[in-house]
Amino acid sequence: MLRLLLLILFLIKINIAHTQNESTISYEEFIEQVRANHPVARQASLQEAFASARRLRARGGFDPQIYSDWDEKYFDSKHYFQIFQTQVKVPLQYGLTVSGAYERNEGVFLNPERTTDDFGLWALGIEANLWQGLLFDERRAGLRQAEIYNFQTENKRVELLNSLLFNAASTFVEWQEKEGVQRVLEEGLELANTYFEATKASYENGEKPAIDTLEAALIVQDRLNALQQNQIGLEKSRQVVLQYLWEDERPARNLNGRPDSLQMNRFIFDESQNTDTIIDNYPKIREKQLKQAALQIDERLKREKTKPKIKLKYQPLLATGAENIVPTYTINDYKWGVSFSMPMFRRQARAELEENQLKQEALGLEIESEQAALRAKINFNRTQRIQLLALMDLLRSNVDNYFRLLQGEQERFQFGESSVFILNKRQEKYLEAQIKLIKLEAIYQQTILEFLFFTNGFSN
């Protein structure tokens, strides 16, 4: 058993020496690599392009439109008719549409109202919505919605980047915690092995009984078991961290190095930020607020559709001739008309409006609920960090005191005034205090990361 134990210790020492020669990875280097290469970070950078495309689509509602039509009929050796029409329409704000048209028609059986001279007929015109669509319509709603979408895409960018880097940072801190515990356990194993070698030498010199050697060997086994158990968690956290690293648009295959200690991390955050401001800028709440703003625009459009449709059209007619190439206008040549329509009960429009208002009310209740929950989390986070700082100060004092006790017990052991059993208890208390401090430091840093997440600190 002793030979096997010594072999395992030898192999572990080789592994420790190898890991100690590895390069270290700092928190800042890791986060910057994730920000620069991870697919979600690249996805976040595309949000501005989405917003630009939506703005372009909304402006397309005001694009001029051109129409042309050519229609001829020949039958029984007769030219029944030839009809040519072309028109340009330019939508404007406030429910107005300006148009320009030209038509030239002829034929034996042409409808008399379509008759033009050989030079054709020009027309300018304007269409106006006098009730529904006068103050608001689909085109103007589209522009407003595009403005809202611009804020939504920016909010989405913040949410994607903030969530990605928060999760990455949390896994990195967990990796640092496991690595820190591993170093403490390696130190404990080295101490246990030293005492084992000393006890074995004392036994061989006849100074200690064989039972002390067995006890020292069992202590080494316990330390080795704890080290191997932590090694499993360390490897798992290492693989989780590796998932966030990408190279050349591909997942990284290896994680070369080990993390800096937790004490090397530096987080920049503004503790003085107002809680209400944090809540208003929180991406999930902001998303619902923007959705509510979009519903308000939709409500205005649906309210507009409850009104009757009254459309006025007026077109001055311009003619040309052999002597006048430029079209001329007289007040006596024109076309005009007015149209009116309205559903008698307006049930569809009223139902859509009511449904929209109910959606807004439900969304408002969701926002209030999430705001209250987030406020509680922020307040708890601030209180928790204060308490953790006090606990860490106390634990640091405990670590120092346990270290002094261990040093004193080591001196007594060297002079034969102590036993392996008592020395082991001193070691255990010292190692436990160190591990508790490391885990508490990791918890404290996780609370800082949570506060950075609440304040969008990762999206800058």
C-alpha positions, 0 to 999 in steps of 0.5 A, a space after each residue: 500500500 505504501 509503495 502504491 501511495 508513494 507512486 501516486 504522490 510522485 505522479 501528482 507532484 509531476 502534474 503539480 509541477 506541470 500545472 505550475 509552469 502553465 501560463 495564467 489567464 486573467 479575468 480581463 483577457 478571458 472576457 475580452 476574448 469572449 466579447 471579440 469572438 463568441 457567436 452571441 457577441 457577433 449576433 449582438 453586433 448585428 442588431 443595428 443592421 436589423 434596425 437599419 433594415 426596418 427603418 428602410 422598410 418603413 420609409 418605403 411606405 412613402 416611396 413614389 409608385 409608377 403604374 403603366 398599362 397598354 391594352 389593344 383589341 383587334 377583331 374582324 379586321 377592326 381596330 377596336 381600341 388602343 388604351 395607354 395609361 401611365 401614372 405616378 403617385 407620391 404619398 405624403 404626410 397627413 393622408 395626402 397623395 399627389 399624382 401625375 398621369 398621362 393617357 392616350 386612347 383611340 379606336 373604333 369602339 372606344 368608350 367615349 369617356 376615354 377619348 383623347 386627341 392625338 396628343 393625349 391627355 395630362 392630369 395632375 391630382 391630389 387625394 386627401 383623407 378627410 377623416 380616417 387617415 387624416 391625422 394618422 395612417 399605416 405609413 406614419 404608424 410604420 415610421 413610429 414603429 420603426 423608431 420603437 424597433 430601433 430602441 428594441 434592437 439596441 435593447 436586444 444588443 445590450 441584453 445579448 451581450 450582458 447575458 453572455 458576458 455575465 454567464 461567462 464571467 460567472 463560470 470563470 469565477 467558479 473555475 478560479 474558485 475550484 483552482 484556488 481550492 485545488 492549490 490549497 489541497 495540493 498544499 495540504 497533501 504536500 504537508 501530509 506527505 512531509 509528516 508521513 516521511 518524517 513519521 516513517 523515518 522516526 519509526 525506522 529509528 525506533 522512535 515511534 510505533 508502527 501505528 503512527 506510520 499507518 495513521 500518517 499514511 491514512 492522512 495522506 490518503 484522505 488528502 489525496 481523496 479530497 484532491 481527486 474529488 476537487 479535480 473532477 469539479 475543476 475539470 468540469 468547470 474548465 470544460 464549461 469555461 472552454 465553451 465560451 472561447 472561440 477561435 477563427 469562428 470555431 469553438 476552441 479545442 484547448 484551454 491553455 493555462 489556468 486562471 489567476 487567483 480570485 484576488 486578481 479580479 478587478 470589477 468596475 461598477 458604480 455603486 451610487 446608481 439609483 435603483 429606479 434608474 437601474 430598473 428602468 434600464 434593465 433589458 427585460 423590463 425595457 423590452 416590455 416597456 418598448 412593447 407597450 409603446 408599440 401597442 400604444 402606436 397600434 392603439 392610435 391606428 386602431 382608434 383611427 380605423 373606427 372613424 368613417 372613410 371620406 376621401 376627396 379627389 381632384 385632378 386638373 386636366 392638361 391638354 396639348 396640341 399641335 401648337 402647344 407642346 407644353 400641357 396647358 391648364 384651364 379652370 374648366 378642365 378637371 375631374 373630382 370626386 368624393 367617396 364615403 364608407 363606414 361599417 354600420 356597427 364597426 364591431 371589428 374595429 371596436 373589438 380590435 381596439 378593446 383587445 389592444 387596450 387589454 394587452 396594454 393593461 396586462 403588459 403593465 401588470 407584468 412590468 409592475 410585477 417584474 419591477 418589484 421583483 428586480 427591486 428586491 433583488 437589487 436591495 438584497 444584492 447590496 445588503 449581501 455584499 456588505 455582509 459578505 465583506 464583514 464575513 471575509 474579514 472575520 475568515 481572514 483573521 481565522 486563517 491567520 490564527 489557524 496558521 499560527 496554531 499550525 506553526 506552533 504544533 509543527 514545532 512541538 511535533 519536531 521536538 516530539 511533544 505532539 502526535 500525528 493525530 493532533 497535527 492533523 487536526 491543526 492542518 484540517 482546521 487551517 485548510 478548511 478555513 482557507 477553503 471557506 475563505 476562497 468559496 466566500 470570496 467567490 460568492 462575493 464576486 458572484 454578487 458583484 457580477 450580479 450587480 453588473 448584470 442588473 446595471 448592464 455593466 457588461 454591455 459597455 
